Amino acid sequence: MYDDIIHSLNLKAENVKSISHAFKNNTHFYFIKLVSRGVFCPDCGQYTKKVHEYKNISLNHSIFITENASVIYKARRYICPHCSRTTFENNPFKSHHPRLTLKTVQNVLILSKDYNQTFSMVAKKTNLSVTEVITIFDEHVQIERKKLSEAICIDEFFFSRYAKNKYACMLINFKNGLVLDILPSRHKADLRSYFRMIPLEERMNVKYISIVLYDNYRDIA
């Protein structure tokens, strides 16, 4: 069982000093301590293996997607004997998100490939918040816009009351309902800048535009 955990955390067995497991409140807890390798002081360059303290860092980790798991990493903070600067040891399985492992980020992206999965469904399966799932998706997935069709629809939808722009703009192929692109703003200046970046030849292919009763859309059309 521990071999699977070590592998999922992108660790090598020889770098793990100890690992233990507990199950509580429908969550697997794995307590991990790495082999002490020491660090070079970032200030004076002195090498040290003197431990100043340990700090327990809890990381969300979805191992098999269907199971909730948290890694409790006992991180060493070393102290330099020369200048007294303290430095944490290298954390090899932590992503740039403060409390998520790389495996959790990967699982979010794997689940998001299925167009039947909503952000809420992915969040529930990976034991994350919807906001965290959306952040991961936006950071790693860049979806290219589709070409403008002969007949398009321009409409807005409510995005979030916490966002800079509460309403986003959606472009749709009128004939087949395919989403051509989603824009973060419905403001005229933003829409004008967006459409000006599209080649004139492509814009000239648009013959029909369906819009709601919103002056910005009419002027842009």
C-alpha positions as a Markdown table, in Angstrom:
| # | Residue | x | y | z |
|---|---|---|---|---|
| 1 | Met | 0.0 | 0.0 | 0.0 |
| 2 | Tyr | 2.8 | 2.4 | 0.9 |
| 3 | Asp | 4.5 | 1.7 | -2.4 |
| 4 | Asp | 1.5 | 3.2 | -4.2 |
| 5 | Ile | 1.5 | 6.3 | -2.0 |
| 6 | Ile | 5.3 | 6.8 | -2.6 |
| 7 | His | 4.8 | 6.4 | -6.3 |
| 8 | Ser | 1.8 | 8.7 | -6.5 |
| 9 | Leu | 3.8 | 11.4 | -4.7 |
| 10 | Asn | 6.7 | 11.1 | -7.2 |
| 11 | Leu | 9.0 | 10.0 | -4.4 |
| 12 | Lys | 11.8 | 7.4 | -4.4 |
| 13 | Ala | 11.7 | 4.8 | -1.6 |
| 14 | Glu | 15.2 | 5.6 | -0.6 |
| 15 | Asn | 14.2 | 9.2 | 0.2 |
| 16 | Val | 11.4 | 8.3 | 2.6 |
| 17 | Lys | 12.5 | 7.8 | 6.2 |
| 18 | Ser | 9.1 | 6.7 | 7.6 |
| 19 | Ile | 5.5 | 6.5 | 6.5 |
| 20 | Ser | 2.4 | 5.6 | 8.5 |
| 21 | His | -1.4 | 5.5 | 7.9 |
| 22 | Ala | -4.6 | 6.3 | 9.7 |
| 23 | Phe | -8.2 | 6.4 | 8.6 |
| 24 | Lys | -10.6 | 8.8 | 10.2 |
| 25 | Asn | -13.9 | 10.6 | 9.2 |
| 26 | Asn | -13.8 | 8.9 | 5.8 |
| 27 | Thr | -10.4 | 10.3 | 5.0 |
| 28 | His | -7.0 | 8.5 | 4.7 |
| 29 | Phe | -4.1 | 10.2 | 6.5 |
| 30 | Tyr | -0.5 | 9.5 | 5.6 |
| 31 | Phe | 2.2 | 10.7 | 7.8 |
| 32 | Ile | 5.5 | 11.1 | 6.0 |
| 33 | Lys | 9.0 | 12.0 | 7.1 |
| 34 | Leu | 11.8 | 12.2 | 4.5 |
| 35 | Val | 15.4 | 11.3 | 4.9 |
| 36 | Ser | 17.5 | 14.2 | 6.1 |
| 37 | Arg | 19.7 | 15.6 | 3.3 |
| 38 | Gly | 20.6 | 18.9 | 4.7 |
| 39 | Val | 20.6 | 22.3 | 2.9 |
| 40 | Phe | 22.9 | 25.0 | 1.8 |
| 41 | Cys | 22.2 | 28.3 | 3.6 |
| 42 | Pro | 20.7 | 30.7 | 1.0 |
| 43 | Asp | 22.5 | 33.6 | 2.7 |
| 44 | Cys | 26.1 | 32.5 | 3.4 |
| 45 | Gly | 26.2 | 29.1 | 1.5 |
| 46 | Gln | 27.1 | 27.1 | 4.6 |
| 47 | Tyr | 26.0 | 23.5 | 4.5 |
| 48 | Thr | 24.0 | 22.3 | 7.5 |
| 49 | Lys | 22.0 | 19.3 | 8.7 |
| 50 | Lys | 21.2 | 20.9 | 12.1 |
| 51 | Val | 17.4 | 20.7 | 12.6 |
| 52 | His | 15.9 | 23.8 | 14.2 |
| 53 | Glu | 12.3 | 22.5 | 14.3 |
| 54 | Tyr | 9.7 | 20.3 | 12.6 |
| 55 | Lys | 6.5 | 21.6 | 11.1 |
| 56 | Asn | 3.5 | 19.5 | 10.1 |
| 57 | Ile | 2.2 | 20.5 | 6.7 |
| 58 | Ser | -1.1 | 19.1 | 5.6 |
| 59 | Leu | -1.6 | 18.6 | 1.8 |
| 60 | Asn | -4.7 | 17.5 | 0.0 |
| 61 | His | -3.8 | 14.5 | -2.1 |
| 62 | Ser | -6.3 | 12.6 | -4.3 |
| 63 | Ile | -4.6 | 9.2 | -4.8 |
| 64 | Phe | -7.2 | 7.2 | -6.6 |
| 65 | Ile | -9.6 | 10.0 | -7.3 |
| 66 | Thr | -12.4 | 8.1 | -5.5 |
| 67 | Glu | -10.7 | 8.3 | -2.1 |
| 68 | Asn | -10.1 | 11.3 | 0.1 |
| 69 | Ala | -6.6 | 11.5 | 1.4 |
| 70 | Ser | -4.4 | 14.0 | 3.2 |
| 71 | Val | -0.6 | 13.9 | 3.4 |
| 72 | Ile | 0.8 | 15.1 | 6.7 |
| 73 | Tyr | 4.4 | 16.0 | 5.9 |
| 74 | Lys | 6.7 | 16.5 | 8.8 |
| 75 | Ala | 9.0 | 19.1 | 7.3 |
| 76 | Arg | 12.4 | 19.9 | 8.8 |
| 77 | Arg | 13.5 | 23.5 | 9.2 |
| 78 | Tyr | 17.3 | 23.6 | 9.3 |
| 79 | Ile | 19.4 | 26.3 | 11.0 |
| 80 | Cys | 22.7 | 27.6 | 9.7 |
| 81 | Pro | 25.4 | 27.3 | 12.4 |
| 82 | His | 27.3 | 30.2 | 10.8 |
| 83 | Cys | 24.6 | 32.9 | 10.4 |
| 84 | Ser | 21.6 | 31.4 | 12.1 |
| 85 | Arg | 19.4 | 31.6 | 9.0 |
| 86 | Thr | 16.6 | 29.0 | 9.0 |
| 87 | Thr | 15.6 | 27.2 | 5.8 |
| 88 | Phe | 13.0 | 24.4 | 5.1 |
| 89 | Glu | 14.2 | 21.2 | 3.4 |
| 90 | Asn | 13.1 | 20.7 | -0.2 |
| 91 | Asn | 9.5 | 19.5 | -0.5 |
| 92 | Pro | 9.6 | 17.2 | -3.6 |
| 93 | Phe | 5.9 | 16.4 | -3.9 |
| 94 | Lys | 4.3 | 19.8 | -3.4 |
| 95 | Ser | 2.8 | 21.8 | -6.3 |
| 96 | His | 3.0 | 25.6 | -6.6 |
| 97 | His | -0.5 | 25.6 | -4.9 |
| 98 | Pro | 0.2 | 25.9 | -1.2 |
| 99 | Arg | -1.7 | 22.8 | 0.0 |
| 100 | Leu | -2.1 | 20.6 | -3.1 |
| 101 | Thr | 0.1 | 17.8 | -4.3 |
| 102 | Leu | 1.0 | 17.4 | -8.0 |
| 103 | Lys | -1.1 | 14.3 | -8.2 |
| 104 | Thr | -4.1 | 16.2 | -7.1 |
| 105 | Val | -3.6 | 18.8 | -9.8 |
| 106 | Gln | -3.2 | 16.0 | -12.3 |
| 107 | Asn | -6.4 | 14.3 | -11.3 |
| 108 | Val | -8.3 | 17.5 | -11.6 |
| 109 | Leu | -7.1 | 17.9 | -15.1 |
| 110 | Ile | -7.8 | 14.2 | -15.9 |
| 111 | Leu | -11.4 | 14.5 | -14.7 |
| 112 | Ser | -11.9 | 17.8 | -16.5 |
| 113 | Lys | -11.2 | 16.1 | -19.9 |
| 114 | Asp | -14.7 | 14.5 | -19.6 |
| 115 | Tyr | -17.1 | 17.2 | -20.9 |
| 116 | Asn | -19.8 | 15.5 | -18.8 |
| 117 | Gln | -18.0 | 16.6 | -15.6 |
| 118 | Thr | -18.9 | 19.9 | -14.1 |
| 119 | Phe | -16.5 | 21.8 | -11.9 |
| 120 | Ser | -18.7 | 21.0 | -8.9 |
| 121 | Met | -18.5 | 17.3 | -9.7 |
| 122 | Val | -14.7 | 17.4 | -10.1 |
| 123 | Ala | -14.4 | 19.3 | -6.8 |
| 124 | Lys | -16.4 | 16.7 | -4.9 |
| 125 | Lys | -14.4 | 13.8 | -6.3 |
| 126 | Thr | -11.0 | 15.5 | -5.4 |
| 127 | Asn | -12.1 | 16.9 | -2.1 |
| 128 | Leu | -11.4 | 20.5 | -3.2 |
| 129 | Ser | -13.5 | 23.6 | -3.5 |
| 130 | Val | -15.0 | 24.6 | -6.8 |
| 131 | Thr | -12.8 | 27.8 | -6.8 |
| 132 | Glu | -9.7 | 25.6 | -6.5 |
| 133 | Val | -10.8 | 23.4 | -9.4 |
| 134 | Ile | -11.5 | 26.4 | -11.6 |
| 135 | Thr | -8.1 | 28.0 | -10.7 |
| 136 | Ile | -6.3 | 24.8 | -11.7 |
| 137 | Phe | -8.2 | 24.5 | -14.9 |
| 138 | Asp | -7.6 | 28.1 | -15.9 |
| 139 | Glu | -3.9 | 27.8 | -15.2 |
| 140 | His | -3.3 | 24.7 | -17.3 |
| 141 | Val | -6.0 | 24.7 | -20.0 |
| 142 | Gln | -6.0 | 27.2 | -22.8 |
| 143 | Ile | -8.9 | 26.7 | -25.2 |
| 144 | Glu | -8.5 | 28.3 | -28.6 |
| 145 | Arg | -11.5 | 30.1 | -30.0 |
| 146 | Lys | -13.4 | 28.6 | -32.9 |
| 147 | Lys | -13.8 | 30.5 | -36.1 |
| 148 | Leu | -16.8 | 32.8 | -36.5 |
| 149 | Ser | -19.7 | 31.2 | -38.4 |
| 150 | Glu | -22.1 | 32.7 | -40.9 |
| 151 | Ala | -24.7 | 33.2 | -38.2 |
| 152 | Ile | -23.7 | 33.9 | -34.6 |
| 153 | Cys | -25.5 | 34.7 | -31.3 |
| 154 | Ile | -24.0 | 37.1 | -28.8 |
| 155 | Asp | -25.4 | 36.9 | -25.2 |
| 156 | Glu | -24.2 | 37.2 | -21.7 |
| 157 | Phe | -24.5 | 35.1 | -18.6 |
| 158 | Phe | -24.0 | 35.8 | -14.9 |
| 159 | Phe | -20.5 | 34.7 | -13.8 |
| 160 | Ser | -19.9 | 35.6 | -10.2 |
| 161 | Arg | -20.7 | 38.5 | -7.9 |
| 162 | Tyr | -17.1 | 38.3 | -6.7 |
| 163 | Ala | -15.5 | 38.7 | -10.1 |
| 164 | Lys | -14.3 | 42.0 | -11.6 |
| 165 | Asn | -16.9 | 41.6 | -14.3 |
| 166 | Lys | -20.0 | 40.0 | -13.0 |
| 167 | Tyr | -21.3 | 39.1 | -16.5 |
| 168 | Ala | -19.4 | 37.2 | -19.1 |
| 169 | Cys | -20.1 | 37.2 | -22.9 |
| 170 | Met | -20.7 | 34.1 | -25.0 |
| 171 | Leu | -20.5 | 33.7 | -28.7 |
| 172 | Ile | -22.5 | 30.8 | -30.2 |
| 173 | Asn | -22.8 | 29.3 | -33.7 |
| 174 | Phe | -26.5 | 29.9 | -34.4 |
| 175 | Lys | -27.0 | 26.9 | -36.6 |
| 176 | Asn | -25.6 | 24.1 | -34.4 |
| 177 | Gly | -25.4 | 25.7 | -30.9 |
| 178 | Leu | -21.6 | 25.3 | -30.7 |
| 179 | Val | -19.8 | 27.7 | -28.3 |
| 180 | Leu | -17.3 | 29.7 | -30.3 |
| 181 | Asp | -15.8 | 31.5 | -27.4 |
| 182 | Ile | -16.4 | 32.9 | -23.9 |
| 183 | Leu | -15.2 | 36.4 | -23.1 |
| 184 | Pro | -14.7 | 37.6 | -19.5 |
| 185 | Ser | -16.4 | 41.0 | -20.2 |
| 186 | Arg | -19.4 | 42.4 | -22.1 |
| 187 | His | -18.1 | 46.0 | -22.0 |
| 188 | Lys | -18.0 | 47.6 | -25.4 |
| 189 | Ala | -14.3 | 48.5 | -25.3 |
| 190 | Asp | -13.4 | 44.9 | -24.5 |
| 191 | Leu | -15.6 | 43.5 | -27.2 |
| 192 | Arg | -14.2 | 46.0 | -29.7 |
| 193 | Ser | -10.6 | 45.0 | -28.9 |
| 194 | Tyr | -11.5 | 41.3 | -29.1 |
| 195 | Phe | -13.2 | 41.5 | -32.5 |
| 196 | Arg | -10.4 | 43.7 | -34.0 |
| 197 | Met | -7.9 | 41.0 | -33.3 |
| 198 | Ile | -9.9 | 38.6 | -35.6 |
| 199 | Pro | -8.9 | 38.9 | -39.2 |
| 200 | Leu | -11.2 | 41.1 | -41.3 |
| 201 | Glu | -11.7 | 38.3 | -43.8 |
| 202 | Glu | -13.1 | 36.1 | -41.1 |
| 203 | Arg | -15.4 | 38.8 | -39.7 |
| 204 | Met | -16.7 | 39.5 | -43.2 |
| 205 | Asn | -18.0 | 35.9 | -43.3 |
| 206 | Val | -20.6 | 36.7 | -40.7 |
| 207 | Lys | -23.9 | 37.5 | -42.3 |
| 208 | Tyr | -26.4 | 37.2 | -39.4 |
| 209 | Ile | -26.1 | 38.2 | -35.8 |
| 210 | Ser | -28.7 | 37.4 | -33.1 |
| 211 | Ile | -28.5 | 39.6 | -30.0 |
| 212 | Val | -30.5 | 40.5 | -26.9 |
| 213 | Leu | -31.7 | 44.1 | -26.3 |
| 214 | Tyr | -28.3 | 45.4 | -25.2 |
| 215 | Asp | -26.9 | 48.5 | -26.9 |
| 216 | Asn | -23.2 | 47.3 | -26.7 |
| 217 | Tyr | -24.0 | 44.2 | -28.7 |
| 218 | Arg | -25.9 | 46.2 | -31.3 |
| 219 | Asp | -23.1 | 48.7 | -31.7 |
| 220 | Ile | -20.5 | 45.9 | -31.9 |
| 221 | Ala | -22.5 | 44.1 | -34.6 |
